Amino acid sequence: HDAAFKSDLDRQIASVMDCNPLLEDEVIRLCEKTKEILQNDPNIPNVSAPVTVVGDIHGQFYDLLELFRIGGRAPDTNYLFMGDYVDRGYYSVECVTLVVLLKLRYPHRVTILRGNHESRQITQVYGFYDECVRKYGSPKVWQQFTDLFDYLPLAATIDRQLFCPHGGLSPSLDTVAQMQQLERFQEIPHEGPICDLMWSDPDDRVGWGISPRGAGYTFGQDVSEQFNQTNGFEFIVRAHQLVMEGYNWSHENAVVTLFSAPNYCYRCGNQAAIMEVDEHMHTKFIQFDPAPRRGGPNSKEVSVTRQAPDYFL
């Protein structure tokens, strides 16, 4: 039974990597099985090095395939995905389906976290909902995935030496132990510690500040250094913000931002990056550019006409 299950998943992975979405029934089974795995995970799982860390992907499927070409395929490479699989790009369905398939097929080699876009509210505005309805003819697949999102861990640690949230820190959380106590099986709230982990950003100003995003906070170098010291971390690795080089150090190397969607929204002109952590906890950043666009009338590519909306506050 287990062998048949795995070979079925292998077939589905190969099909999705060829940019063919799963059938609706297959998505339902995929989400049910993945929930069973995720419900036993702690809020903040600890991941062993070596591992390759990935920032925002945002539905840019051909760039995700490029990422695997550069970083290696699971299970040869262990992966930690820090959320934001969906919205903005044109292949949210394929991106989220693939990372969830990889989690289910290789549960000890692949870790998938929740980003601020893994939410019912945000995906109804920024594309995933509409894409599901367009590709499947009903919101059922969107509902399956957004129900699954409630099960995703809130952040991870790597060998208890690096802290990896999607967004950042929270004024109501001093320790990872406090994070482990949160009730995570719910939609991302509008405020509070879970919201902060998804939405906060590092900032040049010290202390805590009001976030221009309308959710989460900004936090200064003093906050990052205190958090790292309290919890025994070398630095924080997070995603959530577009950075032109694909990665960007801040707070005098207390924080690094990682962004893995090259030429974001197909118009920003940024590079993307992934971060490789070897078994000795040495880190290396690998930058990459967008996958070559496959043109032509039979292409599955989409010509881009409309700009994605910016966050409204």
Secondary structure as UniProt FT lines:
FT   HELIX           2..17
FT   TURN            18..19
FT   HELIX           24..38
FT   TURN            39..40
FT   STRAND          46..47
FT   STRAND          51..54
FT   TURN            58..59
FT   HELIX           61..71
FT   TURN            74..76
FT   STRAND          79..81
FT   HELIX           92..105
FT   TURN            107..109
FT   STRAND          110..112
FT   TURN            116..117
FT   HELIX           120..126
FT   HELIX           128..136
FT   HELIX           140..149
FT   TURN            150..151
FT   STRAND          155..158
FT   TURN            159..161
FT   STRAND          162..165
FT   TURN            171..172
FT   HELIX           176..180
FT   HELIX           193..199
FT   STRAND          201..202
FT   STRAND          208..210
FT   TURN            212..213
FT   STRAND          217..219
FT   HELIX           221..231
FT   STRAND          235..238
FT   TURN            244..245
FT   STRAND          247..250
FT   TURN            251..254
FT   STRAND          255..259
FT   TURN            262..263
FT   HELIX           264..266
FT   STRAND          272..277
FT   TURN            279..280
FT   STRAND          283..288
FT   TURN            297..298
//
